[in-house]
Amino acid sequence: MSADGLDIVDDLNRLMAEEAEACLRYFHMRFRLREEEYALAARFFEDAVNETLEHAASIAEQIRSLGHVPTLRINLSLGGGPVRLEAALGEALEVEQQALDAYKDLLPRVAGDPVLEPFIRRQVEVETEHVDEIRDFVKTNGVVKLLPREA
């Protein structure tokens, strides 16, 4: 595999780790919600846990298909007391936006690859949906007003 191919595997490993980290953040955040807000958003965070874990597994499969063993590097310590739903959703939006940006950054580098390009394009679509879902959840539940992302 070329040096650029190895760089792409490194990027995929990083993305896999970011998805796994997001899974852990969502898991933790769900249980930090205040009681009245827990009932409102527990399902949202539970779905986010499952989706980010699925994303990490999909990326691991891509790494394996390239003939490599996935490498997971996470340095994460989560603590803190109860958190307001608006803060939790703000963090969730930030996590999803970072994932979207990372996939968008990788897309030009896999252009033309018959397997990776469609996979990364799909991840961009999915992460865009997640960002929109968070914004819709906020709008529907009137939890907090999120400012539009600067272009």
Backbone bond lengths (Angstrom), bond angles and torsions (degrees), N, CA, C in turn:
res aa  C-N    CA-C-N  psi(-1)  N-CA   C-N-CA  omega(-1)  CA-C   N-CA-C  phi
1 M - - - 1.462 - - 1.523 108.63 -
2 S 1.316 116.66 142.13 1.458 121.59 -178.51 1.525 110.79 -70.30
3 A 1.332 114.52 166.59 1.469 119.57 178.10 1.519 110.11 -60.15
4 D 1.350 116.51 -38.60 1.460 119.74 179.20 1.528 110.24 -66.63
5 G 1.341 116.36 -35.50 1.461 120.32 176.51 1.513 111.50 -63.58
6 L 1.328 116.43 -39.85 1.464 120.14 176.95 1.523 111.06 -67.26
7 D 1.327 116.69 -36.23 1.463 120.24 175.88 1.529 110.65 -62.61
8 I 1.325 116.14 -38.45 1.460 119.79 178.98 1.526 110.08 -67.04
9 V 1.322 117.46 -40.19 1.469 120.54 175.90 1.529 109.69 -61.72
10 D 1.318 116.85 -42.13 1.471 119.74 176.52 1.522 110.67 -60.01
11 D 1.335 116.36 -43.04 1.464 120.14 178.44 1.527 111.10 -63.93
12 L 1.316 116.75 -40.83 1.468 119.87 177.82 1.527 110.70 -64.31
13 N 1.322 117.64 -40.67 1.469 120.39 175.85 1.523 110.90 -60.79
14 R 1.322 116.99 -41.58 1.467 121.19 178.61 1.525 110.34 -63.72
15 L 1.347 116.67 -44.49 1.464 120.02 179.12 1.529 111.40 -63.92
16 M 1.335 115.92 -39.76 1.465 119.78 177.16 1.531 109.95 -60.68
17 A 1.323 116.70 -44.60 1.466 120.92 179.27 1.525 110.90 -63.82
18 E 1.324 117.40 -39.32 1.466 120.23 178.82 1.526 111.15 -65.00
19 E 1.330 116.80 -38.93 1.469 119.78 177.36 1.531 110.42 -66.62
20 A 1.336 116.74 -42.76 1.466 120.23 178.48 1.535 110.19 -63.57
21 E 1.317 116.86 -40.30 1.461 120.41 177.67 1.519 110.72 -63.98
22 A 1.332 116.82 -42.10 1.465 120.34 178.23 1.531 110.17 -60.78
23 C 1.336 116.21 -39.56 1.467 120.76 177.15 1.531 110.30 -56.66
24 L 1.317 116.06 -47.36 1.461 120.46 -179.85 1.528 111.60 -66.35
25 R 1.329 116.67 -39.49 1.475 119.86 177.78 1.525 110.97 -61.39
26 Y 1.339 116.84 -45.62 1.464 120.44 179.81 1.523 110.97 -64.94
27 F 1.330 117.15 -41.22 1.456 121.17 177.18 1.525 110.33 -56.42
28 H 1.316 115.58 -48.93 1.459 121.71 -178.10 1.527 111.25 -67.66
29 M 1.332 116.20 -44.13 1.464 120.56 -176.46 1.521 111.16 -61.41
30 R 1.318 117.14 -38.53 1.467 120.96 -178.81 1.523 111.03 -56.01
31 F 1.326 116.63 -40.39 1.460 120.42 -176.29 1.532 112.93 -85.34
32 R 1.313 116.83 -8.77 1.462 119.73 176.77 1.527 112.16 -89.92
33 L 1.323 117.50 -11.02 1.461 120.25 -179.01 1.517 111.17 -62.83
34 R 1.307 115.76 145.46 1.460 120.94 175.34 1.526 108.74 -65.12
35 E 1.306 116.32 152.54 1.472 122.08 -170.86 1.529 113.61 -50.18
36 E 1.328 117.53 -50.78 1.466 120.29 -176.87 1.528 111.66 -66.44
37 E 1.319 117.03 -29.82 1.465 120.73 -179.61 1.528 111.33 -86.36
38 Y 1.323 116.43 -23.15 1.465 120.97 177.81 1.529 109.96 -58.13
39 A 1.318 116.24 -46.86 1.462 120.86 -178.63 1.531 111.06 -61.79
40 L 1.303 116.49 -35.78 1.457 121.60 -178.64 1.526 112.52 -71.75
41 A 1.320 117.63 -37.04 1.463 120.41 -169.36 1.526 115.56 -119.77
42 A 1.310 118.62 -0.41 1.470 119.85 -177.29 1.523 111.41 -57.88
43 R 1.305 117.55 -42.91 1.468 121.27 -179.81 1.537 110.80 -63.93
44 F 1.317 116.04 -40.90 1.471 120.57 178.35 1.529 110.01 -57.19
45 F 1.326 116.98 -48.59 1.463 120.47 -178.09 1.526 111.59 -71.61
46 E 1.321 117.39 -33.87 1.468 120.47 176.70 1.535 109.83 -62.91
47 D 1.325 116.22 -44.50 1.467 120.06 176.90 1.529 111.16 -62.17
48 A 1.318 116.38 -39.60 1.470 120.37 179.26 1.525 111.32 -63.99
49 V 1.329 117.12 -38.82 1.471 121.56 176.63 1.530 109.21 -58.63
50 N 1.315 116.31 -49.94 1.462 120.97 -177.57 1.531 111.88 -64.70
51 E 1.321 116.70 -42.14 1.462 120.16 -178.32 1.528 112.14 -66.83
52 T 1.313 117.55 -42.44 1.462 118.67 -179.27 1.527 111.05 -69.08
53 L 1.323 116.96 -34.54 1.462 119.78 175.72 1.536 110.31 -64.98
54 E 1.330 117.20 -41.39 1.465 120.90 175.97 1.524 111.25 -61.64
55 H 1.325 116.76 -40.45 1.472 120.09 178.40 1.522 110.76 -62.51
56 A 1.330 116.31 -44.78 1.467 120.09 179.43 1.525 110.11 -60.82
57 A 1.329 117.00 -42.21 1.466 120.51 179.69 1.528 111.09 -65.51
58 S 1.314 117.56 -39.94 1.471 120.79 178.08 1.520 111.59 -62.66
59 I 1.303 116.06 -40.98 1.469 119.92 178.31 1.523 109.66 -66.62
60 A 1.324 117.10 -41.45 1.469 120.16 177.89 1.525 110.39 -59.13
61 E 1.318 117.16 -39.60 1.472 120.77 177.34 1.531 110.84 -63.93
62 Q 1.326 116.94 -38.30 1.473 119.85 177.51 1.526 110.57 -63.93
63 I 1.313 116.06 -41.57 1.475 120.39 179.19 1.521 109.75 -62.82
64 R 1.323 116.43 -44.08 1.468 120.15 178.23 1.522 111.29 -62.72
65 S 1.328 116.96 -39.22 1.466 119.82 -179.53 1.527 111.76 -65.32
66 L 1.330 116.21 -21.55 1.471 121.02 176.30 1.525 111.38 -86.60
67 G 1.331 116.37 1.63 1.452 120.40 177.09 1.516 114.76 88.58
68 H 1.319 116.92 18.84 1.467 121.54 -178.91 1.521 110.14 -119.83
69 V 1.301 115.43 161.27 1.458 122.09 174.26 1.530 107.04 -98.29
70 P 1.329 117.34 127.50 1.461 119.38 179.30 1.528 112.00 -58.15
71 T 1.324 115.34 141.88 1.462 122.56 177.42 1.522 107.81 -118.86
72 L 1.303 115.48 121.58 1.461 120.76 -176.89 1.523 109.80 -107.76
73 R 1.325 115.82 116.04 1.471 121.60 177.13 1.526 108.36 -122.22
74 I 1.331 114.49 112.61 1.465 120.51 178.43 1.515 107.71 -133.52
75 N 1.309 115.57 129.70 1.457 121.25 174.21 1.527 105.56 -122.67
76 L 1.316 115.96 97.22 1.453 120.61 -170.12 1.518 110.21 -140.43
77 S 1.297 115.05 131.97 1.447 121.43 173.47 1.525 106.81 -131.96
78 L 1.323 116.93 120.66 1.456 121.58 -177.79 1.515 109.13 -115.81
79 G 1.289 116.29 132.48 1.451 121.24 178.98 1.509 109.22 -147.56
80 G 1.291 115.10 -160.90 1.454 119.72 176.28 1.505 112.22 103.42
81 G 1.299 112.83 164.52 1.455 120.17 -179.23 1.506 111.12 -94.36
82 P 1.314 115.28 -159.42 1.462 119.78 179.79 1.527 111.09 -57.39
83 V 1.312 114.42 149.17 1.460 120.18 -178.34 1.529 108.46 -130.43
84 R 1.311 115.53 146.06 1.463 121.33 176.23 1.522 108.64 -74.30
85 L 1.306 115.70 149.65 1.457 121.28 -178.98 1.523 111.49 -59.68
86 E 1.313 117.02 -38.16 1.468 119.13 -179.45 1.523 111.50 -61.69
87 A 1.331 117.54 -38.14 1.468 120.73 177.50 1.526 110.57 -69.16
88 A 1.334 116.44 -40.83 1.461 120.60 179.08 1.524 110.78 -63.30
89 L 1.313 116.86 -43.21 1.470 120.04 179.26 1.521 111.57 -69.12
90 G 1.320 116.41 -34.67 1.461 119.22 175.36 1.517 111.12 -62.04
91 E 1.329 116.25 -42.09 1.466 120.44 177.69 1.528 110.68 -66.73
92 A 1.328 116.67 -40.90 1.465 120.65 178.72 1.521 110.80 -61.81
93 L 1.319 116.34 -42.13 1.464 120.02 178.77 1.526 110.53 -63.25
94 E 1.304 116.66 -41.00 1.465 121.06 178.66 1.532 110.90 -63.48
95 V 1.326 117.40 -43.47 1.468 122.27 179.50 1.527 110.03 -62.22
96 E 1.323 116.77 -46.67 1.466 120.25 -178.93 1.529 111.63 -67.04
97 Q 1.322 116.81 -38.07 1.466 119.68 179.15 1.524 110.60 -66.47
98 Q 1.330 117.46 -39.58 1.467 120.69 176.95 1.518 111.16 -62.73
99 A 1.325 116.54 -40.46 1.467 120.07 177.71 1.525 110.16 -64.36
100 L 1.314 116.83 -45.19 1.466 121.05 178.23 1.523 110.59 -57.91
101 D 1.310 117.08 -46.71 1.471 121.30 179.94 1.529 111.47 -62.33
102 A 1.337 116.96 -39.73 1.470 120.92 -179.63 1.526 110.64 -65.15
103 Y 1.322 117.31 -42.92 1.466 119.97 178.22 1.534 110.80 -66.47
104 K 1.311 116.87 -40.59 1.472 119.90 177.66 1.530 111.02 -61.86
105 D 1.329 116.38 -38.76 1.472 120.38 178.73 1.526 111.62 -65.34
106 L 1.333 117.43 -35.15 1.462 121.14 -178.53 1.529 112.25 -77.96
107 L 1.307 117.95 -28.10 1.457 122.09 -173.86 1.534 114.20 -51.66
108 P 1.340 120.43 -49.15 1.473 118.84 -179.32 1.534 112.99 -62.81
109 R 1.308 116.70 -26.75 1.465 120.76 -177.83 1.516 112.85 -77.30
110 V 1.333 117.31 -19.66 1.456 120.34 178.04 1.529 111.87 -107.25
111 A 1.321 116.12 7.18 1.469 121.04 -179.98 1.526 109.51 -55.47
112 G 1.309 115.26 131.94 1.450 120.92 179.60 1.517 114.24 92.98
113 D 1.324 118.30 -18.38 1.468 120.33 177.73 1.535 107.44 -74.50
114 P 1.336 117.04 123.80 1.466 119.68 -173.85 1.529 114.76 -66.58
115 V 1.317 118.33 -18.59 1.462 121.37 179.98 1.530 111.18 -106.27
116 L 1.325 116.20 -50.52 1.470 119.55 -174.34 1.526 113.00 -70.46
117 E 1.329 118.13 -39.34 1.467 118.25 -178.32 1.525 111.93 -60.13
118 P 1.352 119.48 -49.96 1.473 117.45 178.06 1.535 112.96 -63.72
119 F 1.335 116.64 -34.74 1.467 120.26 178.67 1.528 110.51 -63.00
120 I 1.324 116.91 -48.82 1.469 120.17 -178.77 1.532 110.32 -67.79
121 R 1.335 117.91 -38.59 1.474 120.01 175.79 1.533 110.37 -57.84
122 R 1.316 116.12 -42.64 1.469 119.80 179.10 1.530 111.20 -64.83
123 Q 1.326 116.61 -39.00 1.465 119.88 177.70 1.535 110.59 -64.02
124 V 1.319 117.20 -38.06 1.471 120.35 176.39 1.526 109.31 -61.27
125 E 1.331 116.56 -44.18 1.468 120.05 178.71 1.523 111.37 -61.92
126 V 1.324 116.02 -45.49 1.465 120.92 -178.13 1.528 110.92 -64.09
127 E 1.326 117.31 -45.25 1.470 120.09 -179.82 1.527 110.97 -66.65
128 T 1.318 116.98 -34.52 1.472 120.12 175.04 1.518 109.69 -62.18
129 E 1.343 116.09 -42.46 1.469 120.55 176.47 1.524 111.13 -61.10
130 H 1.329 117.18 -40.91 1.468 120.08 -179.37 1.522 111.37 -64.20
131 V 1.316 116.91 -43.00 1.464 120.40 177.13 1.524 109.20 -59.38
132 D 1.342 116.06 -45.56 1.464 120.42 179.29 1.530 111.56 -64.20
133 E 1.341 117.26 -38.20 1.468 120.89 179.16 1.522 111.39 -62.65
134 I 1.310 116.68 -40.91 1.470 119.24 178.60 1.512 109.87 -64.35
135 R 1.307 116.02 -46.09 1.471 119.46 178.22 1.535 110.90 -60.58
136 D 1.334 117.15 -41.00 1.463 120.82 178.46 1.532 111.24 -65.90
137 F 1.335 117.16 -41.13 1.459 120.98 178.25 1.523 110.01 -59.16
138 V 1.315 115.36 -44.96 1.464 120.58 179.71 1.527 109.99 -62.79
139 K 1.317 115.61 -45.83 1.464 120.16 -178.57 1.529 110.82 -63.95
140 T 1.318 117.78 -45.25 1.459 122.84 -178.12 1.524 112.09 -65.26
141 N 1.317 116.25 -39.63 1.459 120.36 -175.69 1.523 113.05 -96.21
142 G 1.326 117.11 -2.55 1.451 120.37 177.22 1.517 113.63 56.69
143 V 1.323 116.58 34.74 1.456 120.26 -174.09 1.519 112.22 -75.48
144 V 1.294 116.02 -47.61 1.455 120.39 -175.65 1.519 107.42 -158.96
145 K 1.291 116.70 154.74 1.459 120.51 177.31 1.519 108.19 -94.60
146 L 1.325 115.90 116.62 1.462 121.04 176.30 1.508 109.41 -92.67
147 L 1.303 115.79 137.96 1.448 120.34 178.13 1.527 109.60 -81.43
148 P 1.344 117.51 145.83 1.460 118.65 177.37 1.509 111.29 -62.68
149 R 1.316 117.36 145.04 1.470 122.83 179.68 1.512 109.03 -71.19
150 E 1.321 114.63 136.80 1.458 119.31 177.17 1.506 109.74 -69.57
151 A 1.315 116.59 143.37 1.474 121.20 -179.47 1.499 111.63 -75.36
